[in-house]
Structures are given as structure tokens and as C-alpha cells.
């Protein structure tokens, strides 16, 4: 019975760790893909007025201007990274708590 409890504990810890890892990937993945999505949408919107090449150049200029503006905001990048680290630390704490919970229930 102890082997089954250990296996169930490790399996549950894996699922918790997988959930928080996926959450971190989504967090940073959205940040990476957001400028690309905005560039595509701006290009599509500007193509109704301007030609294709000029629309791509205007949209790229707008995205570069937005990124430059956001990079000048103090502590924004650190805040973004810290939020990801907080999610990671929350996941580690939950995995430890699950292990401790199952360990105390198994010993009593």
C-alpha cells in the first residue's frame, strides 16, 4: 500500500508541476507573440488603405515605436520577469505542500 501512495503522490506532484510549467510557458509565450500578432493585424488593417509593402513598413514602425516606448518605462521588464518567477515559486511551494500532505496522511 505504501508503494501505491508514493506513486499517487509523485503522480499528483507531476500534474501540479506540469500545470504551473504550462502557465509559465503561456505567460512568456504571450509576451513574445503579442508584437507579432499586433504587426499582423496592423498590416491587415493598413492594407485596405495603402499597398502591401507600405503597410508592412508602417506596421513594423508602429510596433518598434511601441516596444521602444514600453522599454523606457522604469522597472516594467523587471516586473514582468518577477511575475513569472512568482508563478514558478508558487508552483514549487504547491508541489512541496502536496508531498508533505501525502507524507503526513500516509504516516498517520
N, C-alpha and C positions, 0 to 999 in steps of 0.2 A: 504493500500500500504506500510506503514511503517513496518508492520509485515513481509511482503514478503522480503523487503530489508534487514531487520535484519536477517531473516532466510538465505538468499542468502549470506550475509556477513559471518555469522557463518559457513555455509557450505564450503565456499571458504577458510576460515581460517583453517578449519579442514583438507581440502585437502592439503593445503600448509604444515601444521604441520605434516600430515601423510607422505608426500614426504620427508621432512627433517629427520623425525624419521627413515624412511626406509633407507635413506642414511647413517645415523649413524650406524644402525644395520649392513649394508653391510660393512662399513668401519672396524668396530671392529670384525665382523664375519670373514672377510677375514684374518685378522691378527691371529685369533685363529685357523682357519682351514688350513692356509698355511703350518705350520710344519707337520700336519697330511698328507696333500697331498704330500709334499716332501718325507716324510717317506714311503708312499705307493709306489711312483714312484721309489725311490731308491731301495726299496726292490724288486720290479718287475725287475728292471734293473740288480741287482746283482744276482737274482735267475738264470739268464742264465749262470752265471759263477760258483757260489757257490751253496751250498744247501740252503734249505728254512730257517732253523734255523740260520745258519751263516749269511745269507743275512739280516735277520731281525735285528740281533745284530749289524752288521756293519752299516746298515742304521740308527738305533737308535743312535749309537755312533756318526755318522756324524751329525745328527740333534742336538744332545746335544752339540757337539762342535760348531756348527753354532750358536746356541742360546747363548752359553757361550761367544763366540766372539762378538756377537751383544750386549750382556748385558754390555760389557766393554766399549762400545763407549759412551763417555760422552753426556748427555742430549738427547740421542736418544729416550728413553722411554717418557721423558717429551715432546719432540717434537711431538711424536705420539699422546699422550693424548691431547696436545694443539690443534692439528689439528681437532680432534673430537669435542673439546669444541668450536672451531671456527665455525664449521658447525652447531652446536647447537645454538650458538649465532646468526648466520646468519638466521637460521630458525625462531627464536623468533623475530628478527627485521623485517623479512618479514611478519610474522603474524600481528605484531603491525601496520606495514605500510599498510597492506591490510585493517585492521579495520579503521585506520584513513582516508584512501582514500574513503572508502564507507561511512564513517560518514560525511565527508565534502561534498560529492556529494549528500547525502541524505538531508542535511540541506539547500543546495542552490537551 
